[in-house]
Amino acid sequence: MNTKFASLVLPTRLTFLDYAIPQDMILIPGQYAEVPLRGKVVVGVVFAVMDKSDVPKDKLKEVLRALPFHLPEISCTFAKWVAEYTLAPIGSVLKMVVPDMSYLEPLKKQPILPPLAYQGFLLNPEQQDAAQYIRDQIKGHKWQASLLEGVTGSGKTEVYFEGIDETLKQGKQALVLMPEITLTSAWLQRFEQRFGAPPTLWHSGLTPKQRKENWSLIQQGKAQVIIGARSALFLPYPNLGFIVVDEEHDPSYKQESGVFYHGRDMAILRAKLGNFPIVLASATPSLETLYNIETKNFHHKKIMVRHGNASLPAITLIDMKKQHVPKGLFISPPLWKALRKTVEAQEQALLFLNRRGFAPIFLCQSCGEKETCENCDLTLVFHKKKGCLLCHHCGFSKNIPPTCGACGATDSFVSHGPGVERLQEELQQMEPTWRLQIMSSDTLSTPKKTKALLDAIENQEVDVIIGTQSMAKGHHFPNLTLVGVIDGDAARMALDIRGNERLYQLLSQVAGRAGRSTKKGRVLIQAYNPENTALQALEKGLQDAFLNHESQERKALCLPPFGRMSAFIISGKREKETQAFVQQLAQHFKQQGFPLRLLGPAPAPLYFVNQWYRWRCLVSSPKEVLHQHYLKAWSEGIKPPHDIKIQLDIDPFSFM
């Protein structure tokens, strides 16, 4: 009898490994099996069963044991596609499919999920049209990507709930991806109202026991509707039939550690492999998605009116160059006037400032020396409530020093710039009776805390919310009628090709928190550069014109989505050796004669982070040139020293 061979993937950084199959063993693709590796017994997944292997006979080891667990074939196919597209090791991708091998152990007690029963909602004509379109797509059992574009408060969620209902009728599983998974209590409450029971969750906030239980329920097909962060996309669904990517434009869908991938783009691939529809939902669609609509790859459904009698808020820019604001304070007279009027009317206001802590800069006023992180080349942020200086990149913290390390001056430190804590202090000093609440990742650290704070707002126990990006989307507070943006210039990143687009998207989402009931909403945006095209478009309601302008600028420069970009990030522990290695890499790349343009190398804007020196190179080309083949051929011939690492990033989103 001829020996059969199995090609396995192990949840490590290794690639495919071949093993001989014992004569009395039967293995099939997708099956888990125990194999020997470097003196240990490890568990892997069979990706192929073959009649021959290229590995010499004397080096082949045998599979030790077949396990009674299987990955769906499509999960293996998807993992292979993702690895090939992102140039990540297939084992690293498999690690996202099976995060922990203990998940294969039988549960002591199998959780029982209550059945879901959809209770419909009265939709307006635009919603009805979009909902019927989505239902028809699901009934058609074929792939189609569609953008569900709707102004903030238009009821996009209710529309794709109709799609979830149709998916359940077809006996399939539905997946909803969200960017801010810990901030979805309102969404979960609405889901339970419509379906009579909660969905199955998948995100980093779950306990190990909850993750194991939910993974098991999903793999067995018992979990019907799953809501999760981007990693939920890789779970072993046996019967997935519909995906929603909510807030598809959100940059947090981009994973920038381990396997570099974009959750939205990989979700489109997963739906295509499964031959079922996917809906991308957004009030401010990404240019990438709009490009796919323009090229007829995606369909487009619009909802241009808010649900019920709500109207969009009026947006006004405040030119801070013309305002008299006392030194050390940050709220302009027009915004103060609007705040007092709002609170007097027993309505709520949101002040938006995307900076945690008290102040972003802490320095010695005698010599000007800034307090910086020991692990990073970055300024420490002053957190007054915690009484410490904190690095928001590596987590390093220190107490406030009694003397300056540079000049020896005592009690000479001062803080510069506003953070949400300083804004709270300014409000308390001016209006001590107001009920204030900071909403940031510092105060929303657990689901329990998040729920308590959101309940307080909904119960009218808060007058003014001081929020970071955590409050920019997904929340519906009927009594919130005023949004004030403290620093309308700050969200724009000059080093980011999508900086203006992201500014527009973020402030549109923040503005959308105002006036979501019958009460009229107002938005005041403070800015030192109110002439900025994104800010002007917000004030005048010219979204289409703004996006067209951004699109034309990028097209002229052959930037995404009209061209392709990749990046490689080189990090090393020794500065001079890292720089020398980077120069060698760039020279080697140029010698290959690839049809790709190399930009750099250059020190990364975040040059020294967590004790690593970082360099970046960008590779660009026209849209029709795929980078993977060239980058793979180039990188396979490189063996960096042990203290230098190379990370490839296809379709980069961050340029830091």
C-alpha positions as CSV (number, residue, x, y, z in Angstrom):
1,M,0.0,0.0,0.0
2,N,1.4,3.4,-1.0
3,T,2.2,5.9,1.8
4,K,0.2,9.0,1.8
5,F,1.5,12.4,3.0
6,A,-0.1,15.3,4.8
7,S,0.8,19.0,4.4
8,L,0.1,20.6,7.8
9,V,0.0,24.2,9.1
10,L,0.9,24.8,12.7
11,P,-0.1,27.9,14.6
12,T,3.5,29.2,14.5
13,R,5.4,31.4,12.1
14,L,6.3,28.3,10.1
15,T,5.0,27.6,6.6
16,F,3.5,24.2,5.4
17,L,5.2,21.1,6.8
18,D,5.0,17.6,5.3
19,Y,4.4,14.5,7.4
20,A,3.9,10.8,6.4
21,I,0.5,9.4,7.3
22,P,0.6,6.0,9.0
23,Q,-1.0,3.1,7.0
24,D,-3.9,2.7,9.5
25,M,-4.7,6.4,9.7
26,I,-7.3,8.4,7.6
27,L,-6.8,12.1,7.4
28,I,-8.8,14.7,5.4
29,P,-8.2,18.4,4.7
30,G,-9.3,20.6,7.6
31,Q,-8.7,17.9,10.2
32,Y,-6.6,18.6,13.3
33,A,-3.7,16.2,14.0
34,E,-0.9,15.8,16.5
35,V,2.6,15.8,15.0
36,P,6.2,15.9,16.4
37,L,8.1,19.2,16.0
38,R,11.5,19.9,17.6
39,G,11.1,17.3,20.3
40,K,7.6,18.4,21.2
41,V,4.1,17.2,20.3
42,V,2.1,20.0,18.6
43,V,-1.3,20.3,17.0
44,G,-1.7,21.4,13.4
45,V,-4.3,21.5,10.7
46,V,-4.2,19.3,7.6
47,F,-4.3,21.5,4.5
48,A,-3.7,18.8,1.9
49,V,-3.4,15.0,1.6
50,M,-0.9,14.0,-1.1
51,D,0.5,10.9,-2.9
52,K,4.1,12.2,-2.7
53,S,6.3,14.7,-0.9
54,D,9.4,16.6,-1.9
55,V,10.9,16.1,1.6
56,P,13.6,13.3,1.7
57,K,12.3,10.1,3.2
58,D,14.9,10.0,6.0
59,K,13.7,13.5,7.2
60,L,10.0,12.8,7.1
61,K,8.3,12.2,10.4
62,E,4.9,10.6,10.9
63,V,1.6,12.1,12.1
64,L,1.1,10.9,15.6
65,R,-2.6,11.1,16.0
66,A,-5.7,12.2,14.1
67,L,-8.0,14.4,16.3
68,P,-11.8,14.4,16.0
69,F,-12.0,18.1,15.1
70,H,-12.3,19.7,11.7
71,L,-12.0,23.2,10.3
72,P,-14.5,24.1,7.6
73,E,-12.7,23.8,4.2
74,I,-13.5,27.5,3.5
75,S,-11.6,28.5,6.7
76,C,-8.5,26.8,5.3
77,T,-9.0,28.4,1.9
78,F,-9.5,31.8,3.4
79,A,-6.4,31.5,5.7
80,K,-4.3,30.6,2.6
81,W,-5.6,33.6,0.6
82,V,-5.0,36.0,3.4
83,A,-1.4,34.7,3.9
84,E,-0.7,35.0,0.2
85,Y,-2.2,38.6,0.0
86,T,-0.5,40.0,3.1
87,L,2.7,38.0,2.7
88,A,2.3,36.7,6.3
89,P,3.3,33.2,7.4
90,I,0.3,30.9,7.0
91,G,0.8,29.7,10.6
92,S,0.3,33.2,11.9
93,V,-3.0,33.5,10.0
94,L,-4.1,30.1,11.3
95,K,-3.4,31.4,14.8
96,M,-6.3,33.9,14.2
97,V,-8.6,31.0,13.2
98,V,-7.7,28.9,16.2
99,P,-6.4,31.4,18.8
100,D,-5.9,28.8,21.5
101,M,-5.5,25.0,21.1
102,S,-7.4,24.6,24.4
103,Y,-10.5,25.5,22.4
104,L,-10.4,22.0,21.0
105,E,-11.0,20.5,24.4
106,P,-14.7,19.6,25.0
107,L,-16.6,22.1,27.1
108,K,-17.7,20.9,30.6
109,K,-21.0,22.5,30.1
110,Q,-22.4,23.4,26.7
111,P,-24.0,26.9,26.8
112,I,-27.6,27.1,25.6
113,L,-28.4,30.0,23.3
114,P,-32.0,31.2,23.2
115,P,-33.5,31.2,19.7
116,L,-33.7,34.5,17.8
117,A,-37.1,35.8,16.6
118,Y,-37.1,39.0,14.6
119,Q,-39.6,41.8,15.4
120,G,-39.9,44.2,12.5
121,F,-39.6,47.9,12.7
122,L,-41.5,50.6,10.8
123,L,-39.1,51.7,8.0
124,N,-39.4,54.8,5.9
125,P,-39.5,54.5,2.0
126,E,-35.7,54.8,1.6
127,Q,-35.1,52.3,4.3
128,Q,-37.6,49.9,2.8
129,D,-36.0,50.1,-0.6
130,A,-32.5,49.4,0.8
131,A,-33.8,46.6,3.1
132,Q,-35.6,44.8,0.2
133,Y,-32.5,45.1,-2.0
134,I,-30.4,43.4,0.8
135,R,-33.0,40.7,1.3
136,D,-33.1,40.0,-2.4
137,Q,-29.3,39.7,-2.5
138,I,-29.3,37.2,0.3
139,K,-32.0,35.1,-1.3
140,G,-29.9,35.1,-4.5
141,H,-27.1,33.1,-2.7
142,K,-24.3,34.9,-4.6
143,W,-21.6,37.3,-3.8
144,Q,-22.3,41.0,-4.1
145,A,-20.6,43.9,-2.2
146,S,-22.9,46.8,-1.5
147,L,-22.4,50.2,0.2
148,L,-25.2,51.2,2.5
149,E,-24.6,55.0,2.7
150,G,-26.8,57.0,5.1
151,V,-26.5,60.2,7.0
152,T,-25.9,59.9,10.7
153,G,-29.2,58.9,12.4
154,S,-30.8,57.6,9.2
155,G,-31.3,54.1,10.6
156,K,-28.7,52.1,8.6
157,T,-28.7,49.5,11.5
158,E,-32.4,48.8,11.2
159,V,-31.9,48.2,7.4
160,Y,-29.2,45.7,7.8
161,F,-31.1,44.0,10.6
162,E,-33.6,43.1,7.9
163,G,-30.7,41.4,6.1
164,I,-29.8,39.5,9.2
165,D,-33.4,38.3,9.5
166,E,-33.3,37.1,5.9
167,T,-30.0,35.3,6.6
168,L,-31.6,33.4,9.6
169,K,-34.5,32.5,7.4
170,Q,-32.0,30.9,5.0
171,G,-30.6,28.9,7.8
172,K,-27.2,30.7,7.7
173,Q,-25.0,32.6,10.1
174,A,-24.6,36.4,10.0
175,L,-21.5,38.4,11.1
176,V,-21.5,42.1,12.0
177,L,-18.0,43.7,12.3
178,M,-17.7,46.9,14.3
179,P,-14.6,49.0,14.9
180,E,-15.3,49.9,18.6
181,I,-16.5,46.7,20.0
182,T,-16.5,47.7,23.7
183,L,-18.8,50.7,23.0
184,T,-21.8,48.9,21.5
185,S,-24.2,48.6,24.4
186,A,-26.8,50.7,22.6
187,W,-26.4,48.5,19.5
188,L,-26.7,45.4,21.6
189,Q,-29.8,46.7,23.3
190,R,-31.4,47.5,20.0
191,F,-30.5,44.1,18.7
192,E,-32.1,42.3,21.6
193,Q,-35.2,44.4,21.2
194,R,-35.5,43.3,17.5
195,F,-34.4,39.7,17.9
196,G,-35.5,38.8,21.4
197,A,-32.0,37.6,22.5
198,P,-28.5,38.9,22.4
199,P,-26.0,37.9,19.7
200,T,-22.7,36.0,20.3
201,L,-19.8,38.3,20.9
202,W,-16.2,38.1,19.9
203,H,-13.7,40.7,21.1
204,S,-10.7,41.2,23.4
205,G,-12.9,42.2,26.3
206,L,-14.2,38.7,26.8
207,T,-12.9,36.4,29.5
208,P,-10.9,33.3,28.4
209,K,-13.9,31.1,29.4
210,Q,-16.3,33.3,27.3
211,R,-14.0,33.2,24.3
212,K,-13.7,29.4,24.5
213,E,-17.5,29.0,24.8
214,N,-18.2,31.4,22.0
215,W,-15.6,29.9,19.7
216,S,-17.1,26.5,20.2
217,L,-20.7,27.8,19.6
218,I,-19.5,29.5,16.4
219,Q,-17.6,26.5,15.1
220,Q,-20.6,24.2,15.7
221,G,-22.9,26.6,13.9
222,K,-25.0,27.1,17.0
223,A,-24.2,30.8,17.2
224,Q,-26.6,32.4,14.6
225,V,-25.5,36.1,14.7
226,I,-22.0,37.1,15.7
227,I,-20.9,40.7,16.5
228,G,-17.2,41.2,16.7
229,A,-14.1,43.2,16.2
230,R,-12.0,42.6,13.0
231,S,-10.6,39.3,14.4
232,A,-14.1,37.8,14.4
233,L,-13.7,37.5,10.6
234,F,-11.3,34.6,11.0
235,L,-13.4,32.4,13.2
236,P,-14.3,28.9,11.8
237,Y,-17.9,29.5,10.6
238,P,-19.4,26.4,9.1
239,N,-22.4,28.2,7.6
240,L,-21.7,31.9,7.1
241,G,-24.1,33.6,4.7
242,F,-23.9,37.4,5.3
243,I,-21.4,40.0,6.5
244,V,-21.9,43.6,7.6
245,V,-19.0,45.9,8.0
246,D,-20.4,48.8,10.1
247,E,-18.5,52.1,9.8
248,E,-16.5,50.6,6.9
249,H,-14.4,53.8,6.6
250,D,-13.0,53.4,10.2
251,P,-9.2,53.2,10.3
252,S,-9.2,50.8,13.2
253,Y,-10.2,48.0,10.8
254,K,-6.5,48.0,9.8
255,Q,-4.5,45.5,11.9
256,E,-0.9,46.8,12.3
257,S,0.8,44.1,14.4
258,G,1.3,40.4,13.7
259,V,-0.5,39.9,10.5
260,F,-1.0,43.2,8.8
261,Y,-4.4,43.2,7.1
262,H,-7.5,45.4,6.6
263,G,-10.6,43.9,8.1
264,R,-12.9,45.5,5.6
265,D,-10.9,44.2,2.6
266,M,-10.5,40.7,4.0
267,A,-14.2,40.6,4.8
268,I,-15.0,41.3,1.1
269,L,-12.6,38.4,0.2
270,R,-14.3,36.1,2.8
271,A,-17.8,36.9,1.3
272,K,-16.5,36.3,-2.2
273,L,-15.0,32.9,-1.3
274,G,-18.3,32.0,0.4
275,N,-20.3,33.3,-2.5
276,F,-22.7,35.4,-0.4
277,P,-23.4,39.2,-0.1
278,I,-21.6,41.7,2.1
279,V,-22.8,45.2,3.1
280,L,-20.5,48.0,4.0
281,A,-22.3,50.7,6.0
282,S,-21.2,54.2,6.6
283,A,-22.3,57.9,6.7
284,T,-18.9,58.9,5.3
285,P,-17.7,56.2,2.9
286,S,-14.0,55.7,2.2
287,L,-12.6,56.7,-1.1
288,E,-11.6,53.1,-1.6
289,T,-15.2,52.0,-1.4
290,L,-16.4,54.9,-3.6
291,Y,-13.8,53.9,-6.2
292,N,-15.3,50.4,-6.3
293,I,-18.7,51.9,-6.9
294,E,-17.4,54.1,-9.7
295,T,-15.8,51.1,-11.3
296,K,-19.0,49.1,-11.0
297,N,-17.6,46.5,-8.6
298,F,-20.0,47.4,-5.8
299,H,-23.6,48.4,-5.6
300,H,-24.8,51.6,-3.8
301,K,-27.8,52.3,-1.7
302,K,-28.4,55.7,-0.1
303,I,-30.5,56.9,2.8
304,M,-30.4,60.6,2.8
305,V,-32.9,61.6,5.5
306,R,-32.8,61.0,9.3
307,H,-35.3,58.6,10.7
308,G,-38.4,60.1,12.2
309,N,-38.7,63.9,12.4
310,A,-35.0,64.5,13.2
311,S,-33.0,66.9,11.0
312,L,-29.3,67.2,10.5
313,P,-27.5,69.7,12.8
314,A,-26.3,73.1,11.6
315,I,-22.5,73.3,11.6
316,T,-20.7,76.5,12.3
317,L,-16.9,77.1,12.2
318,I,-15.3,79.3,14.8
319,D,-12.1,81.0,13.7
320,M,-9.9,80.9,16.8
321,K,-7.5,83.5,15.3
322,K,-10.3,86.0,15.8
323,Q,-11.4,84.9,19.3
324,H,-10.1,86.3,22.6
325,V,-9.5,83.2,24.8
326,P,-7.5,83.8,28.0
327,K,-4.1,82.0,28.2
328,G,-4.5,78.5,29.6
329,L,-8.2,78.2,28.6
330,F,-9.6,76.6,25.5
331,I,-13.3,77.3,25.1
332,S,-14.1,80.3,22.9
333,P,-16.9,82.9,23.9
334,P,-19.3,81.6,21.2
335,L,-19.0,78.0,22.4
336,W,-19.4,79.2,26.0
337,K,-22.6,81.0,25.1
338,A,-24.0,77.9,23.3
339,L,-23.1,75.7,26.2
340,R,-24.9,77.8,28.8
341,K,-27.9,78.1,26.6
342,T,-28.0,74.3,26.2
343,V,-27.7,73.5,29.9
344,E,-30.3,76.2,30.8
345,A,-32.7,74.5,28.4
346,Q,-32.0,71.2,30.3
347,E,-30.5,69.7,27.2
348,Q,-27.1,68.0,26.9
349,A,-23.8,68.9,25.2
350,L,-20.8,67.0,24.0
351,L,-17.4,68.6,23.9
352,F,-15.1,66.6,21.6
353,L,-11.3,66.6,22.1
354,N,-9.3,63.6,20.9
355,R,-6.6,63.8,23.6
356,R,-6.7,61.7,26.7
357,G,-5.2,63.0,30.0
358,F,-4.7,66.5,31.2
359,A,-2.0,67.9,28.8
360,P,0.0,66.5,25.9
361,I,3.2,68.3,26.8
362,F,4.9,68.5,30.2
363,L,8.1,70.6,30.3
364,C,10.4,72.6,32.5
365,Q,9.7,76.3,32.2
366,S,13.3,77.1,33.2
367,C,15.1,75.3,30.4
368,G,12.3,74.1,28.1
369,E,13.2,70.4,28.5
370,K,10.3,68.1,27.8
371,E,9.6,65.0,29.8
372,T,10.0,62.1,27.4
373,C,9.5,58.3,27.5
374,E,12.5,56.2,28.4
375,N,11.5,53.6,25.8
376,C,10.3,55.9,23.0
377,D,11.3,59.2,21.4
378,L,8.0,60.6,22.5
379,T,6.7,63.2,24.9
380,L,4.9,61.9,28.0
381,V,1.3,62.9,28.5
382,F,0.4,64.4,31.9
383,H,-2.6,62.5,33.5
384,K,-3.5,64.7,36.5
385,K,-6.1,62.3,38.0
386,K,-3.6,59.5,38.0
387,G,-0.9,61.8,39.2
388,C,1.6,60.5,36.6
389,L,3.2,61.0,33.2
390,L,2.2,58.3,30.7
391,C,3.4,57.2,27.3
392,H,0.4,56.4,25.1
393,H,2.5,54.1,22.8
394,C,4.3,51.7,25.1
395,G,2.5,52.2,28.4
396,F,5.6,53.5,30.3
397,S,4.6,55.7,33.3
398,K,6.5,57.7,35.9
399,N,5.7,60.0,38.8
400,I,6.2,63.8,38.3
401,P,9.9,64.5,39.2
402,P,10.6,67.0,41.9
403,T,13.5,68.6,39.9
404,C,14.3,68.9,36.2
405,G,16.8,66.3,35.1
406,A,18.3,68.8,32.6
407,C,18.8,72.0,34.6
408,G,18.1,70.9,38.2
409,A,15.3,73.5,38.7
410,T,12.8,72.7,41.4
411,D,9.0,72.8,40.9
412,S,9.5,74.2,37.5
413,F,7.3,71.9,35.4
414,V,4.3,73.3,33.5
415,S,1.8,71.5,31.2
416,H,0.9,72.8,27.7
417,G,-2.0,72.1,25.5
418,P,-5.5,70.7,26.4
419,G,-6.5,67.1,27.2
420,V,-9.9,66.1,28.3
421,E,-9.0,66.4,32.0
422,R,-7.9,70.0,31.6
423,L,-11.1,70.7,29.7
424,Q,-13.1,69.3,32.6
425,E,-11.2,71.5,35.0
426,E,-12.0,74.6,32.9
427,L,-15.7,73.8,32.9
428,Q,-15.7,73.1,36.6
429,Q,-14.0,76.5,37.4
430,M,-16.5,78.4,35.3
431,E,-19.7,76.5,36.0
432,P,-19.2,74.4,39.2
433,T,-22.8,73.2,39.3
434,W,-22.7,71.5,36.0
435,R,-22.6,67.7,36.0
436,L,-19.7,66.7,33.9
437,Q,-18.5,63.3,32.6
438,I,-15.3,62.3,30.7
439,M,-15.8,59.6,28.2
440,S,-12.4,58.2,27.0
441,S,-10.6,54.9,27.0
442,D,-9.4,55.7,30.5
443,T,-13.0,55.9,31.9
444,L,-14.5,53.3,29.5
445,S,-12.0,50.6,30.4
446,T,-14.5,47.8,31.1
447,P,-18.0,46.9,29.7
448,K,-19.5,47.5,33.2
449,K,-18.0,51.0,33.4
450,T,-19.1,51.8,29.9
451,K,-22.7,50.8,30.6
452,A,-22.8,52.7,33.8
453,L,-21.6,55.9,32.1
454,L,-23.9,55.6,29.1
455,D,-26.9,54.9,31.4
456,A,-26.1,58.1,33.4
457,I,-26.2,60.1,30.1
458,E,-29.4,58.5,29.0
459,N,-31.0,59.1,32.4
460,Q,-30.2,62.8,32.1
461,E,-27.7,62.7,35.0
462,V,-25.0,64.4,32.9
463,D,-25.1,68.0,31.5
464,V,-21.9,68.0,29.5
465,I,-20.0,65.0,28.1
466,I,-16.3,65.5,27.5
467,G,-15.4,62.9,25.0
468,T,-12.5,61.6,22.8
469,Q,-12.9,59.5,19.7
470,S,-14.7,56.9,21.8
471,M,-17.8,59.1,21.6
472,A,-17.6,59.9,17.9
473,K,-19.9,57.2,16.6
474,G,-22.7,54.7,17.4
475,H,-24.3,56.6,20.3
476,H,-27.8,57.9,20.3
477,F,-28.7,60.4,23.0
478,P,-32.1,62.0,22.2
479,N,-31.4,65.0,24.6
480,L,-28.0,65.8,23.2
481,T,-28.4,69.0,21.1
482,L,-25.0,70.6,21.1
483,V,-21.6,69.3,19.9
484,G,-18.5,71.5,20.4
485,V,-15.2,70.5,18.8
486,I,-12.4,72.0,20.7
487,D,-9.6,71.5,18.2
488,G,-10.9,71.0,14.7
489,D,-7.4,71.1,13.2
490,A,-5.9,68.3,15.4
491,A,-7.4,65.3,13.7
492,R,-5.6,66.1,10.4
493,M,-2.3,64.3,10.0
494,A,0.1,66.0,7.5
495,L,2.0,62.7,7.1
496,D,-1.1,60.7,6.2
497,I,-2.3,60.6,2.6
498,R,-5.8,60.1,4.0
499,G,-5.4,62.9,6.6
500,N,-8.1,65.3,5.2
501,E,-10.5,62.4,4.5
502,R,-10.1,61.1,8.0
503,L,-10.6,64.6,9.5
504,Y,-13.9,64.9,7.5
505,Q,-15.1,61.4,8.5
506,L,-14.3,61.9,12.2
507,L,-15.9,65.3,12.6
508,S,-18.9,64.2,10.6
509,Q,-19.4,61.3,13.0
510,V,-19.0,63.6,16.0
511,A,-21.4,66.1,14.6
512,G,-23.9,63.3,14.0
513,R,-24.4,62.9,17.8
514,A,-26.4,66.2,17.9
515,G,-30.1,66.6,17.2
516,R,-31.0,62.9,16.8
517,S,-34.6,63.5,18.0
518,T,-37.2,66.2,17.3
519,K,-34.9,68.8,19.0
520,K,-32.8,70.8,16.7
521,G,-29.0,70.2,16.9
522,R,-26.0,72.5,16.6
523,V,-22.3,71.9,16.0
524,L,-19.6,74.4,16.7
525,I,-16.1,73.6,15.4
526,Q,-13.2,75.6,16.8
527,A,-10.2,75.8,14.3
528,Y,-7.2,77.9,13.6
529,N,-7.4,76.9,10.0
530,P,-11.1,77.1,9.1
531,E,-10.2,77.5,5.4
532,N,-9.3,73.8,5.4
533,T,-11.3,72.0,2.6
534,A,-12.6,69.3,4.9
535,L,-13.9,71.9,7.5
536,Q,-15.4,74.1,4.7
537,A,-17.2,71.0,3.3
538,L,-18.6,70.2,6.7
539,E,-19.9,73.7,7.3
540,K,-21.6,73.9,3.9
541,G,-22.8,70.3,3.7
542,L,-20.7,69.6,0.5
543,Q,-19.7,66.0,1.1
544,D,-19.8,64.9,-2.5
545,A,-17.8,67.9,-3.7
546,F,-15.2,67.3,-1.0
547,L,-14.8,63.6,-1.8
548,N,-14.5,64.4,-5.5
549,H,-11.8,67.0,-4.7
550,E,-9.9,64.5,-2.6
551,S,-10.3,61.8,-5.3
552,Q,-8.9,64.1,-8.0
553,E,-5.9,65.0,-5.9
554,R,-5.0,61.4,-5.2
555,K,-5.6,60.3,-8.8
556,A,-3.2,63.0,-10.1
557,L,-0.5,61.6,-7.7
558,C,-1.4,57.9,-8.4
559,L,-2.2,57.4,-4.7
560,P,-4.7,54.8,-3.4
561,P,-7.3,53.9,-4.5
562,F,-5.9,54.9,-8.0
563,G,-2.5,53.4,-7.4
564,R,-1.0,50.7,-5.1
565,M,1.2,51.2,-2.1
566,S,3.1,48.8,0.2
567,A,5.5,49.5,3.0
568,F,8.3,47.7,4.8
569,I,9.1,48.8,8.3
570,I,12.6,47.8,9.6
571,S,13.1,47.9,13.3
572,G,16.3,47.3,15.2
573,K,17.7,47.4,18.7
574,R,21.1,49.0,17.6
575,E,20.8,52.4,15.9
576,K,23.8,52.4,13.6
577,E,23.6,48.8,12.6
578,T,19.9,49.2,11.8
579,Q,20.6,52.2,9.6
580,A,23.4,50.3,7.7
581,F,21.1,47.3,7.2
582,V,18.3,49.5,5.9
583,Q,20.6,51.1,3.3
584,Q,21.7,47.6,2.1
585,L,18.1,46.5,1.8
586,A,17.2,49.6,-0.3
587,Q,20.2,49.0,-2.6
588,H,19.3,45.4,-3.0
589,F,15.7,46.3,-3.9
590,K,16.8,48.8,-6.5
591,Q,19.0,46.2,-8.2
592,Q,16.1,43.9,-8.8
593,G,14.6,46.0,-11.6
594,F,11.1,45.7,-10.3
595,P,8.3,47.8,-11.9
596,L,7.9,49.5,-8.5
597,R,8.9,52.9,-7.3
598,L,10.9,52.9,-4.0
599,L,10.4,55.9,-1.7
600,G,13.0,56.1,1.1
601,P,14.4,54.6,3.2
602,A,13.7,57.3,5.8
603,P,13.5,57.3,9.6
604,A,9.9,56.7,10.7
605,P,8.1,59.7,12.1
606,L,7.8,57.6,15.3
607,Y,11.5,56.8,15.2
608,F,12.3,55.3,18.6
609,V,9.4,53.2,20.0
610,N,9.6,50.7,22.9
611,Q,13.4,50.6,22.5
612,W,13.3,49.8,18.8
613,Y,14.7,52.2,16.1
614,R,12.3,52.3,13.2
615,W,12.8,53.0,9.5
616,R,10.3,53.0,6.7
617,C,10.3,52.4,2.9
618,L,7.3,52.9,0.7
619,V,6.7,51.1,-2.6
620,S,4.3,52.5,-5.1
621,S,3.0,51.5,-8.6
622,P,0.0,52.0,-10.9
623,K,-3.2,50.1,-9.9
624,E,-2.6,47.2,-12.3
625,V,0.7,46.2,-10.8
626,L,0.4,43.7,-7.9
627,H,3.2,44.0,-5.4
628,Q,3.1,40.6,-3.6
629,H,5.1,38.6,-6.2
630,Y,8.0,41.2,-6.3
631,L,8.1,41.8,-2.5
632,K,8.0,38.0,-1.8
633,A,10.9,37.4,-4.2
634,W,12.9,40.3,-2.7
635,S,12.3,39.4,1.0
636,E,12.9,35.6,0.6
637,G,16.6,36.3,-0.2
638,I,17.1,38.4,3.0
639,K,18.2,37.1,6.4
640,P,18.2,40.0,8.9
641,P,20.3,39.8,12.1
642,H,18.5,38.4,15.1
643,D,17.9,41.9,16.6
644,I,16.5,43.4,13.4
645,K,13.0,42.7,12.1
646,I,11.3,43.4,8.8
647,Q,7.5,43.9,8.6
648,L,5.7,44.0,5.2
649,D,2.5,46.0,5.1
650,I,0.4,45.7,1.9
651,D,-2.0,48.6,1.5
652,P,-0.6,50.6,4.5
653,F,-2.9,52.9,6.4
654,S,-0.5,54.3,8.9
655,F,2.6,56.2,7.9
656,M,4.1,56.6,11.3
